[in-house]
Amino acid sequence: MSFTQLHPPVPLDVEGRGKGLAFAVIDYGPEHNLIWVTAIDDTGEIWCAPNPKVRMQRNWTLGRDMPAPAPHAPFGVAAE
C-alpha cells in the first residue's frame, strides 16, 4: 500500500459529488483501483473515490474538453 501526496493537486470531477482538487492517491496494489483523495469545491467534503468514478476536469488551455462517458459498465455492475 502506498499513499502519495500530489503536488500540485489535480482538478478532478468526482461522479455524484462534483468538482474538486485531488491532493493524494492511495494505491492498495494489484487488483485494486487507485483511490483519489479529493476535496470537493462546493461542500469542502473530503471523498476517497475509486479510479472509475473520477474524471479530469475540462481544461481549455490544454485542449481537453469534457470527457465522453466511459464505454464500459459502471464500477460494481456486471456487463451483459
C-alpha positions in Angstrom: 0.0 0.0 0.0 1.3 3.5 -0.8 0.0 7.0 -0.1 1.2 9.7 -2.5 0.7 13.4 -1.9 0.0 15.2 -5.1 1.9 18.5 -5.5 0.3 20.4 -7.2 -3.2 19.0 -6.6 -5.1 17.7 -9.6 -8.5 19.2 -10.6 -11.0 16.3 -10.9 -14.7 15.7 -11.2 -15.9 13.0 -8.8 -19.1 11.2 -10.1 -22.0 12.2 -8.0 -20.1 14.6 -5.8 -18.9 17.4 -8.1 -15.6 19.2 -8.9 -12.7 19.2 -6.5 -9.0 19.0 -6.1 -7.3 15.6 -5.6 -4.4 16.1 -3.1 -3.4 12.5 -2.7 -3.7 9.0 -4.3 -3.8 5.7 -2.4 -2.6 2.6 -4.1 -3.5 -0.7 -2.5 -1.6 -2.7 -5.1 -2.6 -5.2 -7.8 -6.3 -5.9 -8.5 -7.4 -2.7 -6.7 -8.4 0.6 -8.2 -6.4 3.7 -7.3 -8.2 5.8 -4.7 -8.2 9.6 -5.3 -8.4 11.6 -2.1 -10.3 14.7 -3.2 -11.6 17.9 -1.5 -14.9 18.8 -3.1 -15.1 22.5 -4.1 -18.8 23.2 -3.3 -19.0 21.4 0.1 -15.5 21.2 1.4 -16.0 17.4 2.0 -13.2 15.0 1.5 -14.0 11.9 -0.5 -11.9 8.9 -1.4 -13.1 7.9 -4.8 -12.1 4.8 -6.8 -10.5 5.4 -10.2 -13.6 4.6 -12.3 -15.6 7.3 -10.5 -13.2 10.2 -11.3 -12.6 12.2 -14.5 -10.2 15.1 -15.2 -11.8 18.5 -15.3 -12.1 20.4 -18.5 -9.0 22.5 -19.4 -9.4 24.8 -22.4 -5.7 25.8 -22.4 -4.7 22.1 -22.8 -7.4 21.4 -25.4 -9.2 19.0 -23.0 -12.9 19.2 -23.5 -15.5 17.3 -21.4 -14.7 13.6 -21.4 -17.1 11.2 -23.1 -18.9 8.7 -20.8 -17.0 5.5 -20.1 -17.6 2.8 -22.8 -17.8 0.1 -20.1 -20.2 -0.9 -17.4 -20.1 1.3 -14.2 -18.0 0.1 -11.3 -19.7 -2.8 -9.5 -22.2 -3.5 -12.3 -21.8 -6.7 -14.4 -21.7 -6.1 -18.2 -24.2 -8.1 -20.2 
